[in-house]
């Protein structure tokens, strides 16, 4: 009887389960509870005020305010009735109250044909009782025009100069 040498068995390499690299996008942001879909992710939009706008007894929308827009800073500069914002522009102003930085949210939406007399802007102001609570409508177009009529020269938007 002759012995034959056999090579030791080696384990087969494990099956690879690695997935090919993808460029998956992060999930789309959700609007805050009670706010319209068009405001989703506004916290990451361009903030058009250099510093938070301090409380002013004559100004609505809460105490300290910040203003965001879904366009580039250059796209919102120096807008006038002759150079209005394009259709689809959304401006969001947050106002603080009782420690909640976004207790009040005012939304201006530019929608072609919505209100030609007022630059086609649609206005809605929302408020919530506490941080994380659902927003409820506080005011809309006709109430908002009482103030914004004074901003016609800047396409109905108040600007800091």
DSSP file (Angstrom, degrees, kcal/mol; ACC not computed):
  #  RESIDUE AA STRUCTURE BP1 BP2  ACC     N-H-->O    O-->H-N    N-H-->O    O-->H-N    TCO  KAPPA ALPHA  PHI   PSI    X-CA   Y-CA   Z-CA
    1    1 A X              0   0    0      0, 0.0     2,-0.4     0, 0.0     0, 0.0   0.000 360.0 360.0 360.0 127.6    0.0    0.0    0.0
    2    2 A X        -     0   0    0      2,-0.0     2,-0.4     0, 0.0     0, 0.0  -0.866 360.0-133.5-107.0 141.5    1.4    3.3   -1.0
    3    3 A X        -     0   0    0     -2,-0.4     2,-0.5     2,-0.0     0, 0.0  -0.745  14.5-155.1 -92.4 135.2    0.4    6.5    0.7
    4    4 A X        -     0   0    0     -2,-0.4     2,-0.4     2,-0.0    -2,-0.0  -0.924  16.0-128.3-110.2 136.3   -0.5    9.4   -1.4
    5    5 A X        -     0   0    0     -2,-0.5     2,-0.4     0, 0.0    -2,-0.0  -0.639  22.0-161.4 -82.2 134.2   -0.2   12.8    0.0
    6    6 A X        -     0   0    0     -2,-0.4     2,-0.1     3,-0.0     3,-0.1  -0.936  23.8-111.6-116.1 142.0   -3.1   15.0   -0.4
    7    7 A X        -     0   0    0     -2,-0.4     3,-0.1     1,-0.1     2,-0.0  -0.439  42.1-101.0 -68.2 139.9   -3.0   18.7   -0.1
    8    8 A X        -     0   0    0     -2,-0.1     2,-0.3     1,-0.1    -1,-0.1  -0.341  40.0-112.0 -62.3 143.1   -4.8   20.0    3.0
    9    9 A X        -     0   0    0     -3,-0.1     2,-0.4     1,-0.0    -1,-0.1  -0.549  29.6-156.0 -76.1 137.6   -8.2   21.4    2.3
   10   10 A X        -     0   0    0     -2,-0.3     2,-0.1    -3,-0.1     3,-0.1  -0.879  25.4-103.3-112.1 149.8   -8.6   25.1    2.7
   11   11 A X        -     0   0    0     -2,-0.4     2,-0.1     1,-0.1     3,-0.1  -0.417  39.9-107.2 -69.2 143.1  -11.9   26.8    3.3
   12   12 A X        -     0   0    0      1,-0.1    -1,-0.1    -2,-0.1     3,-0.1  -0.432  44.6 -95.5 -66.8 144.5  -13.5   28.5    0.4
   13   13 A X        -     0   0    0      1,-0.1    -1,-0.1    -2,-0.1     3,-0.1  -0.326  50.2 -97.0 -60.9 143.6  -13.3   32.2    0.6
   14   14 A X        -     0   0    0      1,-0.1     2,-0.2    -3,-0.1    -1,-0.1  -0.286  42.4-100.6 -62.9 146.3  -16.5   33.7    2.1
   15   15 A X        -     0   0    0     -3,-0.1     2,-0.3     1,-0.1    -1,-0.1  -0.451  40.2-121.2 -65.3 136.4  -19.1   35.0   -0.4
   16   16 A X        -     0   0    0     -2,-0.2    -1,-0.1     1,-0.1    -3,-0.0  -0.631  29.3-179.8 -84.1 136.6  -18.8   38.7   -0.7
   17   17 A X        +     0   0    0     -2,-0.3    -1,-0.1     2,-0.1     2,-0.1   0.212  34.7 134.6-117.1  12.1  -21.9   40.7    0.2
   18   18 A X        -     0   0    0      1,-0.1     2,-0.3     3,-0.0    -2,-0.1  -0.398  48.6-137.8 -66.0 136.9  -20.5   44.1   -0.5
   19   19 A X        -     0   0    0     -2,-0.1     3,-0.1     1,-0.1    -1,-0.1  -0.675  26.5 -98.6 -92.3 149.2  -22.8   46.3   -2.5
   20   20 A X        -     0   0    0     -2,-0.3    -1,-0.1     1,-0.1     2,-0.0  -0.360  50.9 -91.8 -64.3 148.2  -21.5   48.5   -5.2
   21   21 A X        -     0   0    0      2,-0.0     2,-0.3    -3,-0.0    -1,-0.1  -0.334  50.1-170.5 -60.7 137.5  -20.9   52.1   -4.2
   22   22 A X        -     0   0    0     -3,-0.1     2,-0.2     2,-0.0    -1,-0.0  -0.849  31.4-131.6-126.0 165.1  -23.9   54.3   -4.8
   23   23 A X        +     0   0    0     -2,-0.3    -2,-0.0     2,-0.0     2,-0.0  -0.435  41.0 178.1-110.3  55.1  -24.5   58.0   -4.7
   24   24 A X        -     0   0    0     -2,-0.2     2,-0.3     1,-0.1     3,-0.1  -0.329  23.7-130.5 -62.4 137.4  -27.7   57.7   -2.7
   25   25 A X        -     0   0    0      1,-0.1     3,-0.1    -2,-0.0    -1,-0.1  -0.621  24.6-106.2 -86.1 146.4  -29.3   61.0   -1.8
   26   26 A X        -     0   0    0     -2,-0.3    -1,-0.1     1,-0.1     3,-0.1  -0.341  53.9 -81.0 -64.8 157.7  -30.3   61.7    1.8
   27   27 A X        -     0   0    0      1,-0.1    -1,-0.1    -3,-0.1     3,-0.1  -0.261  53.8 -98.1 -61.0 147.3  -34.1   61.5    2.3
   28   28 A X        -     0   0    0      1,-0.1    -1,-0.1    -3,-0.1    13,-0.1  -0.363  46.8-101.9 -63.4 142.4  -36.0   64.6    1.3
   29   29 A X        -     0   0    0     11,-0.1     2,-0.3    -3,-0.1    11,-0.1  -0.314  30.9-133.5 -66.9 151.5  -36.7   66.9    4.3
   30   30 A X        -     0   0    0     -3,-0.1    11,-0.6     9,-0.1     3,-0.1  -0.791  23.2-110.5-100.0 145.6  -40.2   66.8    5.7
   31   31 A X        -     0   0    0     -2,-0.3     3,-0.1     9,-0.2     9,-0.1  -0.408  43.3 -93.0 -69.3 154.3  -42.0   70.1    6.5
   32   32 A X    >   -     0   0    0      4,-0.2     3,-2.5     1,-0.2    -1,-0.1  -0.366  64.3 -73.7 -62.2 150.0  -42.5   70.9   10.2
   33   33 A X  T 3  S+     0   0    0      1,-0.3   102,-3.0    99,-0.1    -1,-0.2  -0.231 120.8  10.3 -54.9 121.5  -45.9   69.6   11.4
   34   34 A X  T 3  S+     0   0    0      1,-0.4    -1,-0.3   100,-0.2     2,-0.2   0.229 101.7 112.3  95.6 -12.7  -48.7   71.7   10.1
   35   35 A X  S <  S-     0   0    0     -3,-2.5    -1,-0.4     1,-0.1    -4,-0.1  -0.631  75.4 -96.2 -91.1 153.5  -46.6   73.7    7.6
   36   36 A X    >   -     0   0    0     -2,-0.2     3,-2.2     1,-0.1     4,-0.2  -0.277  30.9-111.7 -68.9 154.8  -47.0   73.3    3.8
   37   37 A X  G >  S+     0   0    0      1,-0.3     3,-2.1     2,-0.2    -1,-0.1   0.822 112.4  69.1 -51.7 -37.7  -44.8   71.0    1.8
   38   38 A X  G 3  S+     0   0    0      1,-0.3    -1,-0.3     3,-0.0    -2,-0.1   0.614  94.6  57.2 -63.9 -10.7  -43.1   73.9    0.0
   39   39 A X  G X  S+     0   0    0     -3,-2.2     3,-2.1    -7,-0.1    -1,-0.3   0.456  73.9 133.7 -96.4  -2.1  -41.4   74.9    3.3
   40   40 A X  T <  S+     0   0    0     -3,-2.1    -9,-0.2     1,-0.3   -11,-0.1  -0.239  79.3   5.2 -54.4 126.7  -39.7   71.5    3.9
   41   41 A X  T >  S+     0   0    0    -11,-0.6     3,-2.6   -13,-0.1     4,-0.3   0.602  79.5 145.4  78.7  12.4  -36.1   72.1    4.8
   42   42 A X  G X   +     0   0    0     -3,-2.1     3,-1.7     1,-0.3    27,-0.1   0.788  62.2  71.5 -56.2 -26.9  -36.3   75.9    5.0
   43   43 A X  G 3  S+     0   0    0      1,-0.3    -1,-0.3    -4,-0.2     4,-0.1   0.716 100.3  46.8 -61.9 -19.6  -33.8   75.8    7.9
   44   44 A X  G <  S+     0   0    0     -3,-2.6    -1,-0.3     2,-0.1    -2,-0.2   0.398  93.4 100.7-102.1   0.2  -31.1   74.9    5.3
   45   45 A X  S <  S-     0   0    0     -3,-1.7     2,-0.3    -4,-0.3    25,-0.2  -0.170  92.5 -69.8 -73.7 176.4  -32.1   77.6    2.8
   46   46 A X  E     -A   69   0A   0     23,-1.2    23,-2.1    25,-0.4     2,-0.7  -0.538  44.2-141.8 -67.7 126.0  -30.3   80.9    2.4
   47   47 A X  E     -A   68   0A   0     -2,-0.3    21,-0.3    21,-0.2    -1,-0.0  -0.839  12.7-163.9 -88.9 120.6  -30.9   83.1    5.4
   48   48 A X        +     0   0    0     19,-2.4     2,-0.5    -2,-0.7    20,-0.1   0.562  64.7  79.2 -90.3  -7.4  -31.2   86.6    3.9
   49   49 A X  S    S-     0   0    0     18,-0.7    18,-0.1     1,-0.1     3,-0.0  -0.870  71.6-145.6 -97.9 134.4  -30.7   88.6    7.1
   50   50 A X  S    S+     0   0    0     -2,-0.5     2,-0.3     1,-0.1    -1,-0.1   0.879  85.0  14.1 -65.0 -38.7  -27.0   88.9    8.2
   51   51 A X  S    S-     0   0    0     -3,-0.1    -1,-0.1     3,-0.0     3,-0.0  -0.923 102.6 -79.2-131.2 156.1  -28.0   88.8   11.9
   52   52 A X        -     0   0    0     -2,-0.3     2,-0.6     1,-0.1    14,-0.2  -0.293  51.5-114.9 -54.3 141.3  -31.2   87.8   13.6
   53   53 A X  B     -B   65   0A   0     12,-3.0    12,-2.5     1,-0.1    -1,-0.1  -0.706  35.2-127.2 -83.8 120.1  -33.7   90.7   13.4
   54   54 A X        -     0   0    0     -2,-0.6    -1,-0.1    10,-0.2    10,-0.0  -0.157  33.1 -79.5 -69.2 162.3  -34.3   92.0   17.0
   55   55 A X        -     0   0    0      9,-0.0     2,-0.4     2,-0.0    -1,-0.1  -0.265  46.0-176.3 -57.8 141.8  -37.7   92.4   18.6
   56   56 A X    >   -     0   0    0      6,-0.4     3,-1.3     3,-0.3     6,-0.0  -0.961  26.0-142.0-144.0 122.6  -39.6   95.5   17.6
   57   57 A X  T 3  S+     0   0    0     -2,-0.4    -1,-0.1     1,-0.3    -2,-0.0   0.795 103.6  49.9 -57.5 -29.0  -42.9   96.3   19.1
   58   58 A X  T 3  S+     0   0    0     -3,-0.1     2,-0.4     2,-0.1    -1,-0.3   0.677  97.2  81.6 -84.3 -17.3  -44.3   97.6   15.8
   59   59 A X    <   -     0   0    0     -3,-1.3    -3,-0.3     1,-0.1     3,-0.1  -0.738  69.7-144.9 -95.5 134.9  -43.2   94.5   13.8
   60   60 A X        +     0   0    0     -2,-0.4    -4,-0.1     1,-0.1    -1,-0.1  -0.086  65.3  72.1 -79.9-174.1  -45.3   91.3   13.8
   61   61 A X  S    S-     0   0    0     34,-0.1    43,-0.2    44,-0.1    -1,-0.1   0.798 102.9 -69.8  77.8  35.0  -44.2   87.7   13.6
   62   62 A X        -     0   0    0     33,-0.2    -6,-0.4    -3,-0.1    35,-0.2  -0.345  67.2 -57.2  91.4-168.1  -42.7   87.2   17.1
   63   63 A X  S    S+     0   0    0     33,-3.3     2,-0.3     1,-0.3    -7,-0.2   0.841 111.8  19.1 -83.6-102.4  -39.7   88.5   18.9
   64   64 A X  S    S-     0   0    0     -9,-0.1    32,-2.1    31,-0.1     2,-0.3  -0.555  81.4-161.2 -75.1 134.8  -36.3   87.7   17.3
   65   65 A X  E     -BC  53  95A   0    -12,-2.5   -12,-3.0    -2,-0.3     2,-0.3  -0.844  19.8-170.0-123.4 154.1  -36.8   86.9   13.6
   66   66 A X  E     - C   0  94A   0     28,-1.7    28,-2.7    -2,-0.3     2,-0.4  -0.985  13.8-148.8-136.1 147.0  -34.9   85.2   10.7
   67   67 A X  E     - C   0  93A   0     -2,-0.3   -19,-2.4    26,-0.2   -18,-0.7  -0.972  13.8-175.3-124.5 128.4  -35.8   85.1    7.1
   68   68 A X  E     -AC  47  92A   0     24,-3.3    24,-2.7    -2,-0.4     2,-0.3  -0.872   3.5-166.6-120.4 151.0  -35.0   82.3    4.7
   69   69 A X  E     -AC  46  91A   0    -23,-2.1   -23,-1.2    -2,-0.3    22,-0.2  -0.994  27.4-132.8-139.5 147.0  -35.6   81.9    0.9
   70   70 A X  S    S+     0   0    0     20,-1.8     2,-0.3    -2,-0.3    21,-0.1   0.067  87.7  71.2 -85.9  26.2  -35.5   79.0   -1.5
   71   71 A X  S    S-     0   0    0    -25,-0.2   -25,-0.4    19,-0.2    -2,-0.2  -0.806  94.7 -83.6-129.0 171.1  -33.3   80.9   -3.9
   72   72 A X     >  -     0   0    0     -2,-0.3     4,-0.9     1,-0.1     3,-0.2  -0.368  40.7-110.8 -72.9 159.1  -29.7   82.1   -3.9
   73   73 A X  H >> S+     0   0    0      1,-0.2     3,-0.9     2,-0.2     4,-0.8   0.896 120.1  52.3 -56.5 -42.0  -28.8   85.4   -2.1
   74   74 A X  H >4 S+     0   0    0      1,-0.2     3,-0.5     2,-0.2    -1,-0.2   0.856 103.3  58.4 -63.8 -34.7  -28.1   87.0   -5.5
   75   75 A X  H 34 S+     0   0    0      1,-0.2    -1,-0.2    -3,-0.2    -2,-0.2   0.703 109.8  43.2 -70.1 -18.6  -31.5   86.0   -6.8
   76   76 A X  H X< S+     0   0    0     -3,-0.9     3,-0.7    -4,-0.9    -1,-0.2   0.535  87.7 112.3-104.1  -7.0  -33.3   87.8   -4.1
   77   77 A X  T << S-     0   0    0     -4,-0.8    -3,-0.0    -3,-0.5    -4,-0.0  -0.392  85.7  -4.6 -70.2 140.6  -31.2   91.0   -4.0
   78   78 A X  T 3  S+     0   0    0      1,-0.2     2,-0.3    -2,-0.1    -1,-0.2   0.820  79.2 175.4  50.9  45.7  -32.8   94.3   -5.2
   79   79 A X    <   +     0   0    0     -3,-0.7     2,-0.3    75,-0.2     5,-0.2  -0.642   1.8 169.2 -81.7 139.0  -36.2   93.0   -6.3
   80   80 A X  B >   -G   83   0B   0      3,-0.9     3,-0.7    -2,-0.3    74,-0.2  -0.824  53.7 -90.8-136.7 172.5  -38.7   95.6   -7.4
   81   81 A X  T >  S+     0   0    0     72,-0.3     3,-0.5    -2,-0.3    72,-0.1   0.835 131.4  49.8 -58.2 -29.4  -42.1   95.5   -9.1
   82   82 A X  T 3  S+     0   0    0      1,-0.3    -1,-0.2    71,-0.2     2,-0.1   0.715 122.6  32.4 -79.9 -20.0  -40.1   95.8  -12.4
   83   83 A X  B <  S+G   80   0B   0     -3,-0.7    -3,-0.9    -5,-0.0    -1,-0.3  -0.586  89.2 176.6-131.2  68.3  -37.8   92.9  -11.3
   84   84 A X    <   -     0   0    0     -3,-0.5    -3,-0.1    -5,-0.2    71,-0.1  -0.208  38.5 -88.9 -74.9 164.8  -40.1   90.7   -9.3
   85   85 A X        -     0   0    0     70,-0.1    -1,-0.1     1,-0.1     3,-0.1  -0.378  53.4-102.5 -63.4 149.3  -39.2   87.3   -7.7
   86   86 A X    >   -     0   0    0      1,-0.1     3,-1.7    -3,-0.1    24,-0.2  -0.353  43.7 -83.6 -74.1 158.3  -39.8   84.4  -10.1
   87   87 A X  T 3  S+     0   0    0      1,-0.2    24,-0.2    -2,-0.1    -1,-0.1  -0.319 117.2  37.3 -54.4 138.8  -42.7   82.1   -9.8
   88   88 A X  T 3  S+     0   0    0     22,-2.8    -1,-0.2     1,-0.3     2,-0.2   0.319  78.8 141.2  96.0  -7.7  -42.0   79.4   -7.2
   89   89 A X    <   -     0   0    0     -3,-1.7    21,-2.9    21,-0.1     2,-0.4  -0.489  31.0-167.8 -67.6 136.2  -40.1   81.6   -4.8
   90   90 A X  E     - D   0 109A   0     19,-0.2   -20,-1.8    -2,-0.2     2,-0.4  -0.996   5.8-168.0-128.1 127.5  -40.9   80.8   -1.2
   91   91 A X  E     -CD  69 108A   0     17,-2.7    17,-2.8    -2,-0.4     2,-0.5  -0.961   4.4-167.9-114.8 131.3  -39.8   83.1    1.7
   92   92 A X  E     -CD  68 107A   0    -24,-2.7   -24,-3.3    -2,-0.4     2,-0.5  -0.982   3.1-169.1-122.4 125.3  -40.1   81.9    5.3
   93   93 A X  E     -CD  67 106A   0     13,-2.8    13,-3.0    -2,-0.5     2,-0.4  -0.966   7.7-160.4-113.2 125.1  -39.8   84.2    8.3
   94   94 A X  E     -CD  66 105A   0    -28,-2.7   -28,-1.7    -2,-0.5     2,-0.4  -0.818   5.0-166.6-101.5 145.0  -39.5   82.6   11.7
   95   95 A X  E     -CD  65 104A   0      9,-2.6     9,-2.1    -2,-0.4     8,-0.8  -0.996  14.2-131.4-131.9 137.8  -40.2   84.5   14.9
   96   96 A X  E     +     0   0A   0    -32,-2.1   -33,-3.3    -2,-0.4     2,-0.3  -0.493  25.5 170.7 -87.0 156.5  -39.3   83.5   18.5
   97   97 A X  E >   - D   0 100A   0      3,-1.5     3,-2.1   -35,-0.2     5,-0.1  -0.874  67.5  -7.3-162.2 130.2  -41.7   83.5   21.4
   98   98 A X  T 3  S-     0   0    0     -2,-0.3     3,-0.1     1,-0.3    -2,-0.0   0.848 131.0 -49.1  51.4  41.4  -41.2   82.1   24.9
   99   99 A X  T 3  S+     0   0    0      1,-0.2     2,-0.7     2,-0.0    -1,-0.3   0.388 110.1 120.0  83.4  -4.0  -37.9   80.4   24.0
  100  100 A X  E X   -D   97   0A   0     -3,-2.1    -3,-1.5     1,-0.1     3,-1.4  -0.859  51.2-157.8 -96.4 111.1  -39.2   78.7   20.9
  101  101 A X  E 3  S+     0   0A   0     -2,-0.7    -1,-0.1     1,-0.3     3,-0.1   0.697  92.0  33.4 -63.5 -20.2  -37.1   80.1   17.9
  102  102 A X  E 3  S+     0   0A   0     -8,-0.1    -1,-0.3    -5,-0.1    -6,-0.2  -0.223  72.4 129.7-129.6  43.9  -39.8   79.1   15.4
  103  103 A X  E <  S+     0   0A   0     -3,-1.4    25,-2.0    -8,-0.8     2,-0.4   0.834  80.0  36.2 -65.7 -31.6  -43.0   79.7   17.4
  104  104 A X  E     -DE  95 127A   0     -9,-2.1    -9,-2.6    23,-0.2     2,-0.4  -0.983  69.6-174.0-124.5 133.6  -44.3   81.8   14.5
  105  105 A X  E     -DE  94 126A   0     21,-2.2    21,-3.1    -2,-0.4     2,-0.5  -0.978   4.5-166.3-130.6 118.3  -43.7   81.1   10.8
  106  106 A X  E     -DE  93 125A   0    -13,-3.0   -13,-2.8    -2,-0.4     2,-0.5  -0.902  10.0-161.8-104.5 131.7  -44.8   83.4    8.1
  107  107 A X  E     -DE  92 124A   0     17,-3.2    17,-2.0    -2,-0.5     2,-0.5  -0.956  11.6-170.9-120.9 127.6  -44.7   82.1    4.6
  108  108 A X  E     -DE  91 123A   0    -17,-2.8   -17,-2.7    -2,-0.5     2,-0.5  -0.979  11.9-172.9-111.7 123.1  -44.8   84.1    1.3
  109  109 A X  E     -DE  90 122A   0     13,-2.5    13,-2.2    -2,-0.5     2,-0.7  -0.975  17.8-143.0-121.3 125.9  -45.2   82.0   -1.8
  110  110 A X  E     + E   0 121A   0    -21,-2.9   -22,-2.8    -2,-0.5     2,-0.5  -0.784  27.9 172.0 -88.8 114.9  -45.0   83.4   -5.3
  111  111 A X    >   -     0   0    0      9,-2.9     3,-2.7    -2,-0.7     4,-0.4  -0.959  36.3-116.2-131.2 113.9  -47.6   81.6   -7.5
  112  112 A X  T 3  S+     0   0    0     -2,-0.5     8,-0.1     1,-0.3   -26,-0.0  -0.194  99.0   6.4 -50.1 124.8  -48.2   82.9  -11.0
  113  113 A X  T 3  S+     0   0    0      1,-0.0     3,-0.3     2,-0.0    -1,-0.3   0.395  95.1 115.0  84.4  -2.5  -51.8   84.1  -11.3
  114  114 A X  S <  S-     0   0    0     -3,-2.7    -2,-0.1     6,-0.2     7,-0.1   0.900  97.7 -13.6 -68.9 -41.1  -52.6   83.8   -7.6
  115  115 A X    > > -     0   0    0     -4,-0.4     5,-2.7     1,-0.1     3,-2.1  -0.436  62.3-179.4-162.7  75.4  -53.0   87.5   -6.9
  116  116 A X  G > 5S+     0   0    0      1,-0.3     3,-1.4    -3,-0.3    -2,-0.1   0.801  82.8  63.6 -54.2 -32.0  -51.8   89.9   -9.7
  117  117 A X  G 3 5S+     0   0    0      1,-0.3    -1,-0.3     2,-0.1    -2,-0.0   0.790 111.8  37.0 -63.3 -26.5  -52.8   93.0   -7.7
  118  118 A X  G X 5S-     0   0    0     -3,-2.1     3,-1.3     3,-0.1    -1,-0.3  -0.186 127.7 -88.6-120.8  39.6  -50.3   92.0   -5.0
  119  119 A X  T < 5S-     0   0    0     -3,-1.4    -3,-0.2     1,-0.2    -2,-0.1   0.661  72.2 -75.1  68.6  16.5  -47.4   90.6   -7.1
  120  120 A X  T 3 <S+     0   0    0     -5,-2.7    -9,-2.9     1,-0.2     2,-0.3   0.731  89.3 149.2  65.8  24.6  -48.9   87.0   -7.1
  121  121 A X  E <   -E  110   0A   0     -3,-1.3     2,-0.5    -6,-0.5    -1,-0.2  -0.704  34.8-157.5 -88.2 141.2  -47.8   86.5   -3.5
  122  122 A X  E     -E  109   0A   0    -13,-2.2   -13,-2.5    -2,-0.3     2,-0.4  -0.985  13.6-160.6-115.2 127.7  -49.8   84.2   -1.2
  123  123 A X  E     +E  108   0A   0     -2,-0.5    18,-1.1   -15,-0.2     2,-0.3  -0.901  17.6 165.2-114.5 136.8  -49.3   84.9    2.5
  124  124 A X  E     -EF 107 140A   0    -17,-2.0   -17,-3.2    -2,-0.4     2,-0.4  -0.965  17.3-157.6-146.5 134.2  -50.0   82.6    5.5
  125  125 A X  E     -EF 106 139A   0     14,-3.0    13,-3.7    -2,-0.3    14,-1.6  -0.942  13.0-169.0-112.8 135.0  -48.8   83.0    9.0
  126  126 A X  E     -EF 105 137A   0    -21,-3.1   -21,-2.2    -2,-0.4     2,-0.3  -0.846   4.3-171.6-119.9 154.3  -48.7   79.9   11.3
  127  127 A X  E     -EF 104 136A   0      9,-2.3     9,-2.6    -2,-0.3     2,-0.3  -0.983   6.0-157.7-141.9 154.5  -48.1   79.6   15.1
  128  128 A X        -     0   0    0    -25,-2.0     7,-0.1    -2,-0.3     3,-0.1  -0.955  22.1-131.7-131.4 154.5  -47.6   76.7   17.5
  129  129 A X  S    S-     0   0    0      5,-0.4     2,-0.3    -2,-0.3    -1,-0.1   0.837  85.7  -7.2 -73.2 -34.7  -48.1   76.4   21.2
  130  130 A X  S >  S-     0   0    0      4,-0.1     3,-2.4   -27,-0.1    -1,-0.2  -0.974  92.6 -66.1-156.7 163.8  -44.7   74.9   22.0
  131  131 A X  T 3  S+     0   0    0     -2,-0.3     3,-0.1     1,-0.3   -28,-0.0  -0.332 122.7  17.6 -56.0 130.4  -41.6   73.5   20.3
  132  132 A X  T 3  S+     0   0    0      1,-0.3    -1,-0.3   -99,-0.0   -99,-0.1   0.226  97.6 123.6  89.2 -13.6  -42.5   70.3   18.5
  133  133 A X  S <  S-     0   0    0     -3,-2.4    -1,-0.3     1,-0.1     2,-0.2  -0.312  72.0 -90.7 -74.5 164.3  -46.3   71.1   18.5
  134  134 A X        -     0   0    0     -3,-0.1    -5,-0.4     1,-0.1  -100,-0.2  -0.533  40.6-119.5 -75.7 139.2  -48.3   71.3   15.3
  135  135 A X        -     0   0    0   -102,-3.0     2,-0.3    -2,-0.2    -7,-0.2  -0.552  26.4-163.2 -78.0 144.0  -48.6   74.7   13.5
  136  136 A X  E     -F  127   0A   0     -9,-2.6    -9,-2.3    -2,-0.2     2,-0.2  -0.935  31.8 -94.8-123.8 149.7  -52.0   76.2   13.1
  137  137 A X  E     +F  126   0A   0     -2,-0.3   -11,-0.3   -11,-0.2     3,-0.1  -0.467  40.4 173.5 -66.7 130.1  -53.0   79.0   10.7
  138  138 A X  E     -     0   0A   0    -13,-3.7     2,-0.3     1,-0.4   -12,-0.2   0.752  63.6 -12.4-104.6 -39.6  -52.9   82.3   12.5
  139  139 A X  E     -F  125   0A   0    -14,-1.6   -14,-3.0     4,-0.0    -1,-0.4  -0.974  60.2-166.3-157.4 163.1  -53.5   84.8    9.6
  140  140 A X  E >>  -F  124   0A   0     -2,-0.3     4,-1.9   -16,-0.2     3,-1.4  -0.780  47.9 -42.8-145.5-167.8  -53.6   84.9    5.8
  141  141 A X  H 3> S+     0   0    0    -18,-1.1     4,-2.3     1,-0.3   -17,-0.1   0.690 123.3  45.3 -31.3 -64.4  -53.6   87.1    2.8
  142  142 A X  H 3> S+     0   0    0      1,-0.2     4,-0.5     2,-0.2    -1,-0.3   0.848 117.3  45.6 -61.2 -35.2  -56.1   89.9    3.6
  143  143 A X  H X4 S+     0   0    0     -3,-1.4     3,-0.9     1,-0.2     4,-0.4   0.912 112.8  51.1 -69.8 -42.4  -54.6   90.4    7.1
  144  144 A X  H >X S+     0   0    0     -4,-1.9     4,-2.3     1,-0.2     3,-1.4   0.831  98.6  65.0 -65.8 -34.5  -51.0   90.3    5.8
  145  145 A X  H 3X S+     0   0    0     -4,-2.3     4,-1.8     1,-0.3    -1,-0.2   0.766  84.0  76.0 -63.4 -24.1  -51.7   93.0    3.1
  146  146 A X  H << S+     0   0    0     -3,-0.9    -1,-0.3    -4,-0.5    -2,-0.2   0.855 113.4  22.1 -54.3 -35.2  -52.3   95.5    5.9
  147  147 A X  H X4 S+     0   0    0     -3,-1.4     3,-2.0    -4,-0.4    -2,-0.2   0.847 119.3  58.1 -96.4 -46.2  -48.5   95.7    6.4
  148  148 A X  H >< S+     0   0    0     -4,-2.3     3,-2.2     1,-0.3    -3,-0.2   0.654  85.6  78.5 -68.5 -15.0  -47.1   94.4    3.1
  149  149 A X  G >< S+     0   0    0     -4,-1.8     3,-1.0     1,-0.3    -1,-0.3   0.807  88.7  61.4 -60.0 -25.6  -48.8   97.1    1.0
  150  150 A X  G <  S+     0   0    0     -3,-2.0    -1,-0.3     1,-0.2    -2,-0.2   0.479  99.4  55.7 -77.3  -2.0  -46.0   99.3    2.4
  151  151 A X  G X > +     0   0    0     -3,-2.2     5,-1.8     1,-0.1     3,-1.6   0.091  65.1 116.9-116.5  21.6  -43.4   97.1    0.7
  152  152 A X  G X 5 +     0   0    0     -3,-1.0     3,-1.5     1,-0.3   -71,-0.2   0.863  69.9  64.1 -57.3 -36.1  -44.7   97.2   -2.9
  153  153 A X  G 3 5S+     0   0    0      1,-0.3   -72,-0.3    -3,-0.2    -1,-0.3   0.689 106.1  43.9 -65.0 -18.2  -41.4   98.9   -4.0
  154  154 A X  G X 5S-     0   0    0     -3,-1.6     3,-1.1   -74,-0.2    -1,-0.3  -0.203 133.0 -85.1-118.0  40.2  -39.4   95.8   -3.1
  155  155 A X  T < 5S-     0   0    0     -3,-1.5    -3,-0.2     1,-0.2    -2,-0.2   0.887  83.4 -60.2  56.6  43.6  -41.8   93.2   -4.6
  156  156 A X  T 3 <S+     0   0    0     -5,-1.8     2,-0.5     1,-0.2    -1,-0.2   0.569 112.1 115.9  69.3  12.1  -44.0   93.2   -1.4
  157  157 A X    <   -     0   0    0     -3,-1.1     2,-0.3    -6,-0.6    -1,-0.2  -0.943  65.6-128.1-116.7 130.9  -41.1   92.0    0.7
  158  158 A X        -     0   0    0     -2,-0.5     2,-0.3    -3,-0.1    -7,-0.1  -0.601  33.1-171.5 -74.8 134.3  -39.6   94.0    3.6
  159  159 A X        -     0   0    0     -2,-0.3     2,-0.5  -110,-0.0  -110,-0.0  -0.933  23.7-125.1-128.8 151.0  -35.8   94.3    3.2
  160  160 A X              0   0    0     -2,-0.3    -2,-0.0     1,-0.1     0, 0.0  -0.820 360.0 360.0 -91.8 131.3  -33.0   95.6    5.4
  161  161 A X              0   0    0     -2,-0.5    -1,-0.1     0, 0.0     0, 0.0   0.397 360.0 360.0-105.6 360.0  -30.9   98.2    3.7
